[in-house]
Amino acid sequence: MPIYEYVTEAPDDPERSCRICRRGFELRRPANREALVMCLLCKHPVKKVISQVNTPRIAKPLSVSDAKKAGFTILEKRDEGVYEKL
């Protein structure tokens, strides 16, 4: 389930929002549900905020020995349509 971030539409107006939606909050919701339009506590309008995406970072390409240790089969092309297992 993805995590969505929400914040109030009126951050400068403390009378229109509670302390939770003024600071912003995260909510786990199924992807097929519609976005929230109201704070769950104070019922004032909130908007969905675009957050950072977590992507894995690989510092260097994997070597042949690293791939073999991980259980992959390594093939090298010898001729037209002919591959040899290393």
PDB file with one MODEL, atoms N, CA, C and O in Angstrom:
MODEL        1
ATOM      1  N   MET A   1       0.833  -1.177   0.000  1.00  0.00           N
ATOM      2  CA  MET A   1       0.000   0.000   0.000  1.00  0.00           C
ATOM      3  C   MET A   1       0.879   1.241   0.000  1.00  0.00           C
ATOM      4  O   MET A   1       1.806   1.335   0.804  1.00  0.00           O
ATOM      5  N   PRO A   2       0.611   2.181  -0.874  1.00  0.00           N
ATOM      6  CA  PRO A   2       1.420   3.398  -0.904  1.00  0.00           C
ATOM      7  C   PRO A   2       1.112   4.326   0.273  1.00  0.00           C
ATOM      8  O   PRO A   2       0.037   4.276   0.870  1.00  0.00           O
ATOM      9  N   ILE A   3       2.087   5.167   0.580  1.00  0.00           N
ATOM     10  CA  ILE A   3       1.921   6.169   1.633  1.00  0.00           C
ATOM     11  C   ILE A   3       1.719   7.516   0.952  1.00  0.00           C
ATOM     12  O   ILE A   3       2.525   7.927   0.117  1.00  0.00           O
ATOM     13  N   TYR A   4       0.639   8.199   1.314  1.00  0.00           N
ATOM     14  CA  TYR A   4       0.326   9.506   0.748  1.00  0.00           C
ATOM     15  C   TYR A   4       0.520  10.564   1.819  1.00  0.00           C
ATOM     16  O   TYR A   4       0.241  10.326   2.994  1.00  0.00           O
ATOM     17  N   GLU A   5       1.000  11.737   1.412  1.00  0.00           N
ATOM     18  CA  GLU A   5       1.177  12.856   2.336  1.00  0.00           C
ATOM     19  C   GLU A   5       0.131  13.918   2.044  1.00  0.00           C
ATOM     20  O   GLU A   5      -0.151  14.232   0.887  1.00  0.00           O
ATOM     21  N   TYR A   6      -0.446  14.471   3.118  1.00  0.00           N
ATOM     22  CA  TYR A   6      -1.466  15.505   2.997  1.00  0.00           C
ATOM     23  C   TYR A   6      -1.098  16.686   3.869  1.00  0.00           C
ATOM     24  O   TYR A   6      -0.441  16.531   4.898  1.00  0.00           O
ATOM     25  N   VAL A   7      -1.530  17.884   3.448  1.00  0.00           N
ATOM     26  CA  VAL A   7      -1.340  19.101   4.224  1.00  0.00           C
ATOM     27  C   VAL A   7      -2.563  19.988   3.984  1.00  0.00           C
ATOM     28  O   VAL A   7      -3.234  19.869   2.959  1.00  0.00           O
ATOM     29  N   THR A   8      -2.844  20.878   4.939  1.00  0.00           N
ATOM     30  CA  THR A   8      -4.021  21.742   4.815  1.00  0.00           C
ATOM     31  C   THR A   8      -3.884  22.704   3.643  1.00  0.00           C
ATOM     32  O   THR A   8      -2.775  23.073   3.257  1.00  0.00           O
ATOM     33  N   GLU A   9      -5.003  23.102   3.088  1.00  0.00           N
ATOM     34  CA  GLU A   9      -4.998  24.071   1.994  1.00  0.00           C
ATOM     35  C   GLU A   9      -4.810  25.489   2.498  1.00  0.00           C
ATOM     36  O   GLU A   9      -4.460  26.377   1.721  1.00  0.00           O
ATOM     37  N   ALA A  10      -5.040  25.723   3.805  1.00  0.00           N
ATOM     38  CA  ALA A  10      -4.883  27.055   4.399  1.00  0.00           C
ATOM     39  C   ALA A  10      -3.875  26.978   5.543  1.00  0.00           C
ATOM     40  O   ALA A  10      -4.276  27.021   6.706  1.00  0.00           O
ATOM     41  N   PRO A  11      -2.563  26.864   5.245  1.00  0.00           N
ATOM     42  CA  PRO A  11      -1.579  26.691   6.318  1.00  0.00           C
ATOM     43  C   PRO A  11      -1.397  27.931   7.190  1.00  0.00           C
ATOM     44  O   PRO A  11      -0.956  27.809   8.333  1.00  0.00           O
ATOM     45  N   ASP A  12      -1.723  29.114   6.687  1.00  0.00           N
ATOM     46  CA  ASP A  12      -1.520  30.349   7.455  1.00  0.00           C
ATOM     47  C   ASP A  12      -2.716  30.727   8.316  1.00  0.00           C
ATOM     48  O   ASP A  12      -2.638  31.671   9.102  1.00  0.00           O
ATOM     49  N   ASP A  13      -3.813  30.007   8.177  1.00  0.00           N
ATOM     50  CA  ASP A  13      -5.032  30.321   8.919  1.00  0.00           C
ATOM     51  C   ASP A  13      -5.264  29.250   9.985  1.00  0.00           C
ATOM     52  O   ASP A  13      -5.860  28.216   9.685  1.00  0.00           O
ATOM     53  N   PRO A  14      -4.803  29.472  11.242  1.00  0.00           N
ATOM     54  CA  PRO A  14      -4.941  28.442  12.279  1.00  0.00           C
ATOM     55  C   PRO A  14      -6.382  28.137  12.656  1.00  0.00           C
ATOM     56  O   PRO A  14      -6.652  27.077  13.219  1.00  0.00           O
ATOM     57  N   GLU A  15      -7.308  29.030  12.363  1.00  0.00           N
ATOM     58  CA  GLU A  15      -8.706  28.784  12.685  1.00  0.00           C
ATOM     59  C   GLU A  15      -9.333  27.766  11.732  1.00  0.00           C
ATOM     60  O   GLU A  15     -10.338  27.139  12.070  1.00  0.00           O
ATOM     61  N   ARG A  16      -8.750  27.598  10.548  1.00  0.00           N
ATOM     62  CA  ARG A  16      -9.327  26.708   9.543  1.00  0.00           C
ATOM     63  C   ARG A  16      -8.703  25.320   9.533  1.00  0.00           C
ATOM     64  O   ARG A  16      -9.089  24.474   8.727  1.00  0.00           O
ATOM     65  N   SER A  17      -7.728  25.074  10.434  1.00  0.00           N
ATOM     66  CA  SER A  17      -7.087  23.762  10.423  1.00  0.00           C
ATOM     67  C   SER A  17      -6.630  23.368  11.813  1.00  0.00           C
ATOM     68  O   SER A  17      -6.408  24.226  12.667  1.00  0.00           O
ATOM     69  N   CYS A  18      -6.490  22.078  12.039  1.00  0.00           N
ATOM     70  CA  CYS A  18      -5.977  21.581  13.310  1.00  0.00           C
ATOM     71  C   CYS A  18      -4.460  21.482  13.232  1.00  0.00           C
ATOM     72  O   CYS A  18      -3.881  21.687  12.165  1.00  0.00           O
ATOM     73  N   ARG A  19      -3.813  21.172  14.345  1.00  0.00           N
ATOM     74  CA  ARG A  19      -2.349  21.132  14.350  1.00  0.00           C
ATOM     75  C   ARG A  19      -1.821  19.955  13.536  1.00  0.00           C
ATOM     76  O   ARG A  19      -0.690  20.002  13.052  1.00  0.00           O
ATOM     77  N   ILE A  20      -2.608  18.915  13.378  1.00  0.00           N
ATOM     78  CA  ILE A  20      -2.181  17.749  12.601  1.00  0.00           C
ATOM     79  C   ILE A  20      -2.101  18.083  11.115  1.00  0.00           C
ATOM     80  O   ILE A  20      -1.071  17.840  10.486  1.00  0.00           O
ATOM     81  N   CYS A  21      -3.156  18.629  10.553  1.00  0.00           N
ATOM     82  CA  CYS A  21      -3.139  18.909   9.113  1.00  0.00           C
ATOM     83  C   CYS A  21      -2.322  20.149   8.778  1.00  0.00           C
ATOM     84  O   CYS A  21      -1.891  20.307   7.635  1.00  0.00           O
ATOM     85  N   ARG A  22      -2.100  21.030   9.748  1.00  0.00           N
ATOM     86  CA  ARG A  22      -1.250  22.194   9.500  1.00  0.00           C
ATOM     87  C   ARG A  22       0.202  21.763   9.299  1.00  0.00           C
ATOM     88  O   ARG A  22       0.895  22.298   8.433  1.00  0.00           O
ATOM     89  N   ARG A  23       0.661  20.800  10.096  1.00  0.00           N
ATOM     90  CA  ARG A  23       2.027  20.273   9.953  1.00  0.00           C
ATOM     91  C   ARG A  23       2.133  19.297   8.788  1.00  0.00           C
ATOM     92  O   ARG A  23       3.203  19.141   8.200  1.00  0.00           O
ATOM     93  N   GLY A  24       1.041  18.650   8.459  1.00  0.00           N
ATOM     94  CA  GLY A  24       1.037  17.631   7.420  1.00  0.00           C
ATOM     95  C   GLY A  24       1.031  16.254   8.054  1.00  0.00           C
ATOM     96  O   GLY A  24       1.558  16.066   9.151  1.00  0.00           O
ATOM     97  N   PHE A  25       0.439  15.297   7.371  1.00  0.00           N
ATOM     98  CA  PHE A  25       0.383  13.937   7.896  1.00  0.00           C
ATOM     99  C   PHE A  25       0.489  12.944   6.750  1.00  0.00           C
ATOM    100  O   PHE A  25       0.222  13.270   5.593  1.00  0.00           O
ATOM    101  N   GLU A  26       0.888  11.721   7.100  1.00  0.00           N
ATOM    102  CA  GLU A  26       1.011  10.637   6.132  1.00  0.00           C
ATOM    103  C   GLU A  26      -0.109   9.648   6.392  1.00  0.00           C
ATOM    104  O   GLU A  26      -0.555   9.471   7.525  1.00  0.00           O
ATOM    105  N   LEU A  27      -0.556   9.007   5.319  1.00  0.00           N
ATOM    106  CA  LEU A  27      -1.653   8.068   5.436  1.00  0.00           C
ATOM    107  C   LEU A  27      -1.446   6.937   4.444  1.00  0.00           C
ATOM    108  O   LEU A  27      -1.202   7.175   3.261  1.00  0.00           O
ATOM    109  N   ARG A  28      -1.543   5.707   4.927  1.00  0.00           N
ATOM    110  CA  ARG A  28      -1.447   4.545   4.038  1.00  0.00           C
ATOM    111  C   ARG A  28      -2.845   4.238   3.513  1.00  0.00           C
ATOM    112  O   ARG A  28      -3.776   3.992   4.280  1.00  0.00           O
ATOM    113  N   ARG A  29      -2.968   4.258   2.199  1.00  0.00           N
ATOM    114  CA  ARG A  29      -4.265   4.000   1.572  1.00  0.00           C
ATOM    115  C   ARG A  29      -4.058   3.147   0.335  1.00  0.00           C
ATOM    116  O   ARG A  29      -3.021   3.253  -0.318  1.00  0.00           O
ATOM    117  N   PRO A  30      -5.028   2.301   0.001  1.00  0.00           N
ATOM    118  CA  PRO A  30      -4.933   1.541  -1.244  1.00  0.00           C
ATOM    119  C   PRO A  30      -4.875   2.486  -2.442  1.00  0.00           C
ATOM    120  O   PRO A  30      -5.450   3.574  -2.413  1.00  0.00           O
ATOM    121  N   ALA A  31      -4.189   2.069  -3.473  1.00  0.00           N
ATOM    122  CA  ALA A  31      -4.004   2.915  -4.653  1.00  0.00           C
ATOM    123  C   ALA A  31      -5.312   3.180  -5.387  1.00  0.00           C
ATOM    124  O   ALA A  31      -5.429   4.189  -6.082  1.00  0.00           O
ATOM    125  N   ASN A  32      -6.293   2.301  -5.249  1.00  0.00           N
ATOM    126  CA  ASN A  32      -7.547   2.481  -5.982  1.00  0.00           C
ATOM    127  C   ASN A  32      -8.542   3.402  -5.260  1.00  0.00           C
ATOM    128  O   ASN A  32      -9.615   3.675  -5.798  1.00  0.00           O
ATOM    129  N   ARG A  33      -8.213   3.881  -4.067  1.00  0.00           N
ATOM    130  CA  ARG A  33      -9.091   4.825  -3.363  1.00  0.00           C
ATOM    131  C   ARG A  33      -8.813   6.243  -3.809  1.00  0.00           C
ATOM    132  O   ARG A  33      -7.693   6.576  -4.199  1.00  0.00           O
ATOM    133  N   GLU A  34      -9.834   7.075  -3.750  1.00  0.00           N
ATOM    134  CA  GLU A  34      -9.673   8.488  -4.113  1.00  0.00           C
ATOM    135  C   GLU A  34      -8.882   9.219  -3.035  1.00  0.00           C
ATOM    136  O   GLU A  34      -8.853   8.793  -1.881  1.00  0.00           O
ATOM    137  N   ALA A  35      -8.245  10.317  -3.417  1.00  0.00           N
ATOM    138  CA  ALA A  35      -7.475  11.120  -2.468  1.00  0.00           C
ATOM    139  C   ALA A  35      -8.410  11.775  -1.455  1.00  0.00           C
ATOM    140  O   ALA A  35      -9.572  12.052  -1.750  1.00  0.00           O
ATOM    141  N   LEU A  36      -7.889  12.015  -0.272  1.00  0.00           N
ATOM    142  CA  LEU A  36      -8.681  12.710   0.753  1.00  0.00           C
ATOM    143  C   LEU A  36      -8.924  14.153   0.328  1.00  0.00           C
ATOM    144  O   LEU A  36      -8.076  14.765  -0.322  1.00  0.00           O
ATOM    145  N   VAL A  37     -10.069  14.686   0.691  1.00  0.00           N
ATOM    146  CA  VAL A  37     -10.357  16.095   0.437  1.00  0.00           C
ATOM    147  C   VAL A  37     -10.553  16.853   1.748  1.00  0.00           C
ATOM    148  O   VAL A  37     -10.529  18.084   1.764  1.00  0.00           O
ATOM    149  N   MET A  38     -10.749  16.110   2.866  1.00  0.00           N
ATOM    150  CA  MET A  38     -10.933  16.727   4.176  1.00  0.00           C
ATOM    151  C   MET A  38     -10.044  16.048   5.202  1.00  0.00           C
ATOM    152  O   MET A  38      -9.779  14.849   5.108  1.00  0.00           O
ATOM    153  N   CYS A  39      -9.583  16.815   6.182  1.00  0.00           N
ATOM    154  CA  CYS A  39      -8.826  16.273   7.304  1.00  0.00           C
ATOM    155  C   CYS A  39      -9.726  15.318   8.083  1.00  0.00           C
ATOM    156  O   CYS A  39     -10.919  15.575   8.244  1.00  0.00           O
ATOM    157  N   LEU A  40      -9.158  14.226   8.561  1.00  0.00           N
ATOM    158  CA  LEU A  40      -9.950  13.245   9.292  1.00  0.00           C
ATOM    159  C   LEU A  40     -10.391  13.754  10.663  1.00  0.00           C
ATOM    160  O   LEU A  40     -11.384  13.270  11.206  1.00  0.00           O
ATOM    161  N   LEU A  41      -9.661  14.731  11.235  1.00  0.00           N
ATOM    162  CA  LEU A  41     -10.002  15.243  12.556  1.00  0.00           C
ATOM    163  C   LEU A  41     -10.859  16.497  12.521  1.00  0.00           C
ATOM    164  O   LEU A  41     -11.926  16.539  13.133  1.00  0.00           O
ATOM    165  N   CYS A  42     -10.396  17.529  11.802  1.00  0.00           N
ATOM    166  CA  CYS A  42     -11.087  18.819  11.851  1.00  0.00           C
ATOM    167  C   CYS A  42     -12.030  19.045  10.666  1.00  0.00           C
ATOM    168  O   CYS A  42     -12.769  20.030  10.654  1.00  0.00           O
ATOM    169  N   LYS A  43     -12.019  18.158   9.678  1.00  0.00           N
ATOM    170  CA  LYS A  43     -12.911  18.216   8.512  1.00  0.00           C
ATOM    171  C   LYS A  43     -12.702  19.446   7.629  1.00  0.00           C
ATOM    172  O   LYS A  43     -13.614  19.854   6.909  1.00  0.00           O
ATOM    173  N   HIS A  44     -11.508  20.039   7.678  1.00  0.00           N
ATOM    174  CA  HIS A  44     -11.197  21.158   6.800  1.00  0.00           C
ATOM    175  C   HIS A  44     -10.455  20.645   5.571  1.00  0.00           C
ATOM    176  O   HIS A  44      -9.878  19.558   5.618  1.00  0.00           O
ATOM    177  N   PRO A  45     -10.456  21.397   4.475  1.00  0.00           N
ATOM    178  CA  PRO A  45      -9.867  20.913   3.219  1.00  0.00           C
ATOM    179  C   PRO A  45      -8.363  20.638   3.331  1.00  0.00           C
ATOM    180  O   PRO A  45      -7.616  21.416   3.925  1.00  0.00           O
ATOM    181  N   VAL A  46      -7.943  19.525   2.751  1.00  0.00           N
ATOM    182  CA  VAL A  46      -6.529  19.176   2.662  1.00  0.00           C
ATOM    183  C   VAL A  46      -6.203  18.852   1.212  1.00  0.00           C
ATOM    184  O   VAL A  46      -7.090  18.557   0.411  1.00  0.00           O
ATOM    185  N   LYS A  47      -4.904  18.912   0.887  1.00  0.00           N
ATOM    186  CA  LYS A  47      -4.476  18.559  -0.461  1.00  0.00           C
ATOM    187  C   LYS A  47      -3.341  17.547  -0.367  1.00  0.00           C
ATOM    188  O   LYS A  47      -2.587  17.519   0.606  1.00  0.00           O
ATOM    189  N   LYS A  48      -3.239  16.722  -1.396  1.00  0.00           N
ATOM    190  CA  LYS A  48      -2.192  15.714  -1.442  1.00  0.00           C
ATOM    191  C   LYS A  48      -0.894  16.369  -1.894  1.00  0.00           C
ATOM    192  O   LYS A  48      -0.884  17.165  -2.833  1.00  0.00           O
ATOM    193  N   VAL A  49       0.206  16.027  -1.218  1.00  0.00           N
ATOM    194  CA  VAL A  49       1.515  16.605  -1.509  1.00  0.00           C
ATOM    195  C   VAL A  49       2.358  15.541  -2.215  1.00  0.00           C
ATOM    196  O   VAL A  49       2.334  14.370  -1.838  1.00  0.00           O
ATOM    197  N   ILE A  50       3.095  15.957  -3.232  1.00  0.00           N
ATOM    198  CA  ILE A  50       3.994  15.035  -3.915  1.00  0.00           C
ATOM    199  C   ILE A  50       5.231  14.857  -3.043  1.00  0.00           C
ATOM    200  O   ILE A  50       5.876  15.833  -2.660  1.00  0.00           O
ATOM    201  N   SER A  51       5.553  13.621  -2.735  1.00  0.00           N
ATOM    202  CA  SER A  51       6.692  13.356  -1.869  1.00  0.00           C
ATOM    203  C   SER A  51       7.818  12.702  -2.647  1.00  0.00           C
ATOM    204  O   SER A  51       7.672  12.382  -3.827  1.00  0.00           O
ATOM    205  N   GLN A  52       8.948  12.506  -1.970  1.00  0.00           N
ATOM    206  CA  GLN A  52      10.102  11.894  -2.606  1.00  0.00           C
ATOM    207  C   GLN A  52       9.834  10.422  -2.883  1.00  0.00           C
ATOM    208  O   GLN A  52       9.050   9.767  -2.196  1.00  0.00           O
ATOM    209  N   VAL A  53      10.502   9.929  -3.898  1.00  0.00           N
ATOM    210  CA  VAL A  53      10.386   8.523  -4.257  1.00  0.00           C
ATOM    211  C   VAL A  53      11.666   7.828  -3.833  1.00  0.00           C
ATOM    212  O   VAL A  53      12.763   8.331  -4.075  1.00  0.00           O
ATOM    213  N   ASN A  54      11.524   6.681  -3.206  1.00  0.00           N
ATOM    214  CA  ASN A  54      12.676   5.921  -2.762  1.00  0.00           C
ATOM    215  C   ASN A  54      13.123   4.989  -3.878  1.00  0.00           C
ATOM    216  O   ASN A  54      12.402   4.059  -4.240  1.00  0.00           O
ATOM    217  N   THR A  55      14.308   5.232  -4.425  1.00  0.00           N
ATOM    218  CA  THR A  55      14.850   4.374  -5.473  1.00  0.00           C
ATOM    219  C   THR A  55      16.176   3.802  -5.008  1.00  0.00           C
ATOM    220  O   THR A  55      16.960   4.497  -4.362  1.00  0.00           O
ATOM    221  N   PRO A  56      16.434   2.544  -5.328  1.00  0.00           N
ATOM    222  CA  PRO A  56      17.714   1.970  -4.920  1.00  0.00           C
ATOM    223  C   PRO A  56      18.861   2.588  -5.712  1.00  0.00           C
ATOM    224  O   PRO A  56      18.707   2.931  -6.884  1.00  0.00           O
ATOM    225  N   ARG A  57      19.985   2.721  -5.072  1.00  0.00           N
ATOM    226  CA  ARG A  57      21.159   3.290  -5.729  1.00  0.00           C
ATOM    227  C   ARG A  57      22.242   2.227  -5.794  1.00  0.00           C
ATOM    228  O   ARG A  57      22.598   1.623  -4.782  1.00  0.00           O
ATOM    229  N   ILE A  58      22.757   2.008  -6.984  1.00  0.00           N
ATOM    230  CA  ILE A  58      23.858   1.070  -7.168  1.00  0.00           C
ATOM    231  C   ILE A  58      25.078   1.898  -7.535  1.00  0.00           C
ATOM    232  O   ILE A  58      25.069   2.625  -8.528  1.00  0.00           O
ATOM    233  N   ALA A  59      26.119   1.787  -6.736  1.00  0.00           N
ATOM    234  CA  ALA A  59      27.301   2.612  -6.932  1.00  0.00           C
ATOM    235  C   ALA A  59      28.118   2.177  -8.143  1.00  0.00           C
ATOM    236  O   ALA A  59      28.713   3.013  -8.824  1.00  0.00           O
ATOM    237  N   LYS A  60      28.151   0.878  -8.413  1.00  0.00           N
ATOM    238  CA  LYS A  60      28.937   0.380  -9.532  1.00  0.00           C
ATOM    239  C   LYS A  60      28.171  -0.748 -10.204  1.00  0.00           C
ATOM    240  O   LYS A  60      27.312  -1.362  -9.572  1.00  0.00           O
ATOM    241  N   PRO A  61      28.456  -1.034 -11.460  1.00  0.00           N
ATOM    242  CA  PRO A  61      27.800  -2.166 -12.105  1.00  0.00           C
ATOM    243  C   PRO A  61      28.261  -3.474 -11.471  1.00  0.00           C
ATOM    244  O   PRO A  61      29.385  -3.575 -10.982  1.00  0.00           O
ATOM    245  N   LEU A  62      27.398  -4.451 -11.485  1.00  0.00           N
ATOM    246  CA  LEU A  62      27.747  -5.743 -10.911  1.00  0.00           C
ATOM    247  C   LEU A  62      28.777  -6.444 -11.781  1.00  0.00           C
ATOM    248  O   LEU A  62      28.694  -6.409 -13.009  1.00  0.00           O
ATOM    249  N   SER A  63      29.741  -7.076 -11.142  1.00  0.00           N
ATOM    250  CA  SER A  63      30.749  -7.832 -11.887  1.00  0.00           C
ATOM    251  C   SER A  63      30.216  -9.239 -12.148  1.00  0.00           C
ATOM    252  O   SER A  63      29.167  -9.626 -11.632  1.00  0.00           O
ATOM    253  N   VAL A  64      30.954  -9.996 -12.958  1.00  0.00           N
ATOM    254  CA  VAL A  64      30.567 -11.367 -13.272  1.00  0.00           C
ATOM    255  C   VAL A  64      30.565 -12.207 -11.998  1.00  0.00           C
ATOM    256  O   VAL A  64      29.659 -13.016 -11.794  1.00  0.00           O
ATOM    257  N   SER A  65      31.554 -12.028 -11.151  1.00  0.00           N
ATOM    258  CA  SER A  65      31.615 -12.820  -9.916  1.00  0.00           C
ATOM    259  C   SER A  65      30.467 -12.458  -8.971  1.00  0.00           C
ATOM    260  O   SER A  65      29.918 -13.335  -8.304  1.00  0.00           O
ATOM    261  N   ASP A  66      30.101 -11.168  -8.910  1.00  0.00           N
ATOM    262  CA  ASP A  66      28.960 -10.765  -8.079  1.00  0.00           C
ATOM    263  C   ASP A  66      27.671 -11.389  -8.595  1.00  0.00           C
ATOM    264  O   ASP A  66      26.838 -11.838  -7.807  1.00  0.00           O
ATOM    265  N   ALA A  67      27.503 -11.420  -9.914  1.00  0.00           N
ATOM    266  CA  ALA A  67      26.305 -12.011 -10.507  1.00  0.00           C
ATOM    267  C   ALA A  67      26.253 -13.508 -10.243  1.00  0.00           C
ATOM    268  O   ALA A  67      25.180 -14.046  -9.969  1.00  0.00           O
ATOM    269  N   LYS A  68      27.384 -14.186 -10.318  1.00  0.00           N
ATOM    270  CA  LYS A  68      27.425 -15.630 -10.034  1.00  0.00           C
ATOM    271  C   LYS A  68      27.090 -15.898  -8.572  1.00  0.00           C
ATOM    272  O   LYS A  68      26.361 -16.842  -8.265  1.00  0.00           O
ATOM    273  N   LYS A  69      27.617 -15.072  -7.665  1.00  0.00           N
ATOM    274  CA  LYS A  69      27.311 -15.236  -6.238  1.00  0.00           C
ATOM    275  C   LYS A  69      25.824 -15.040  -5.966  1.00  0.00           C
ATOM    276  O   LYS A  69      25.269 -15.659  -5.058  1.00  0.00           O
ATOM    277  N   ALA A  70      25.182 -14.181  -6.750  1.00  0.00           N
ATOM    278  CA  ALA A  70      23.759 -13.919  -6.570  1.00  0.00           C
ATOM    279  C   ALA A  70      22.898 -15.005  -7.204  1.00  0.00           C
ATOM    280  O   ALA A  70      21.678 -14.994  -7.044  1.00  0.00           O
ATOM    281  N   GLY A  71      23.519 -15.949  -7.926  1.00  0.00           N
ATOM    282  CA  GLY A  71      22.772 -17.065  -8.488  1.00  0.00           C
ATOM    283  C   GLY A  71      22.382 -16.913  -9.947  1.00  0.00           C
ATOM    284  O   GLY A  71      21.593 -17.711 -10.454  1.00  0.00           O
ATOM    285  N   PHE A  72      22.911 -15.914 -10.633  1.00  0.00           N
ATOM    286  CA  PHE A  72      22.592 -15.717 -12.043  1.00  0.00           C
ATOM    287  C   PHE A  72      23.495 -16.572 -12.918  1.00  0.00           C
ATOM    288  O   PHE A  72      24.632 -16.862 -12.547  1.00  0.00           O
ATOM    289  N   THR A  73      22.992 -16.972 -14.074  1.00  0.00           N
ATOM    290  CA  THR A  73      23.779 -17.680 -15.072  1.00  0.00           C
ATOM    291  C   THR A  73      24.370 -16.648 -16.019  1.00  0.00           C
ATOM    292  O   THR A  73      23.653 -15.804 -16.556  1.00  0.00           O
ATOM    293  N   ILE A  74      25.669 -16.718 -16.219  1.00  0.00           N
ATOM    294  CA  ILE A  74      26.378 -15.756 -17.061  1.00  0.00           C
ATOM    295  C   ILE A  74      26.654 -16.400 -18.414  1.00  0.00           C
ATOM    296  O   ILE A  74      27.243 -17.478 -18.483  1.00  0.00           O
ATOM    297  N   LEU A  75      26.233 -15.747 -19.476  1.00  0.00           N
ATOM    298  CA  LEU A  75      26.450 -16.223 -20.838  1.00  0.00           C
ATOM    299  C   LEU A  75      27.275 -15.196 -21.600  1.00  0.00           C
ATOM    300  O   LEU A  75      27.142 -13.990 -21.393  1.00  0.00           O
ATOM    301  N   GLU A  76      28.139 -15.703 -22.495  1.00  0.00           N
ATOM    302  CA  GLU A  76      28.944 -14.824 -23.331  1.00  0.00           C
ATOM    303  C   GLU A  76      28.733 -15.226 -24.789  1.00  0.00           C
ATOM    304  O   GLU A  76      28.750 -16.413 -25.116  1.00  0.00           O
ATOM    305  N   LYS A  77      28.536 -14.248 -25.659  1.00  0.00           N
ATOM    306  CA  LYS A  77      28.276 -14.526 -27.069  1.00  0.00           C
ATOM    307  C   LYS A  77      29.572 -14.925 -27.765  1.00  0.00           C
ATOM    308  O   LYS A  77      30.568 -14.206 -27.692  1.00  0.00           O
ATOM    309  N   ARG A  78      29.555 -16.078 -28.442  1.00  0.00           N
ATOM    310  CA  ARG A  78      30.732 -16.574 -29.156  1.00  0.00           C
ATOM    311  C   ARG A  78      30.605 -16.361 -30.660  1.00  0.00           C
ATOM    312  O   ARG A  78      31.497 -15.781 -31.279  1.00  0.00           O
ATOM    313  N   ASP A  79      29.520 -16.819 -31.246  1.00  0.00           N
ATOM    314  CA  ASP A  79      29.268 -16.684 -32.682  1.00  0.00           C
ATOM    315  C   ASP A  79      27.853 -16.162 -32.865  1.00  0.00           C
ATOM    316  O   ASP A  79      27.166 -15.830 -31.899  1.00  0.00           O
ATOM    317  N   GLU A  80      27.436 -16.097 -34.108  1.00  0.00           N
ATOM    318  CA  GLU A  80      26.075 -15.658 -34.426  1.00  0.00           C
ATOM    319  C   GLU A  80      25.073 -16.644 -33.813  1.00  0.00           C
ATOM    320  O   GLU A  80      24.943 -17.772 -34.290  1.00  0.00           O
ATOM    321  N   GLY A  81      24.378 -16.228 -32.776  1.00  0.00           N
ATOM    322  CA  GLY A  81      23.354 -17.060 -32.134  1.00  0.00           C
ATOM    323  C   GLY A  81      23.917 -18.133 -31.223  1.00  0.00           C
ATOM    324  O   GLY A  81      23.159 -18.994 -30.775  1.00  0.00           O
ATOM    325  N   VAL A  82      25.223 -18.124 -30.923  1.00  0.00           N
ATOM    326  CA  VAL A  82      25.818 -19.131 -30.055  1.00  0.00           C
ATOM    327  C   VAL A  82      26.347 -18.445 -28.798  1.00  0.00           C
ATOM    328  O   VAL A  82      27.141 -17.507 -28.877  1.00  0.00           O
ATOM    329  N   TYR A  83      25.898 -18.923 -27.640  1.00  0.00           N
ATOM    330  CA  TYR A  83      26.324 -18.377 -26.366  1.00  0.00           C
ATOM    331  C   TYR A  83      26.992 -19.482 -25.555  1.00  0.00           C
ATOM    332  O   TYR A  83      26.592 -20.644 -25.628  1.00  0.00           O
ATOM    333  N   GLU A  84      28.000 -19.115 -24.790  1.00  0.00           N
ATOM    334  CA  GLU A  84      28.717 -20.069 -23.952  1.00  0.00           C
ATOM    335  C   GLU A  84      28.534 -19.669 -22.496  1.00  0.00           C
ATOM    336  O   GLU A  84      28.623 -18.494 -22.140  1.00  0.00           O
ATOM    337  N   LYS A  85      28.274 -20.679 -21.656  1.00  0.00           N
ATOM    338  CA  LYS A  85      28.095 -20.431 -20.238  1.00  0.00           C
ATOM    339  C   LYS A  85      29.478 -20.229 -19.592  1.00  0.00           C
ATOM    340  O   LYS A  85      30.389 -21.029 -19.806  1.00  0.00           O
ATOM    341  N   LEU A  86      29.624 -19.175 -18.815  1.00  0.00           N
ATOM    342  CA  LEU A  86      30.908 -18.909 -18.128  1.00  0.00           C
ATOM    343  C   LEU A  86      30.963 -19.611 -16.807  1.00  0.00           C
ATOM    344  O   LEU A  86      31.960 -19.505 -16.093  1.00  0.00           O
TER     345      LEU A  86
ENDMDL
END
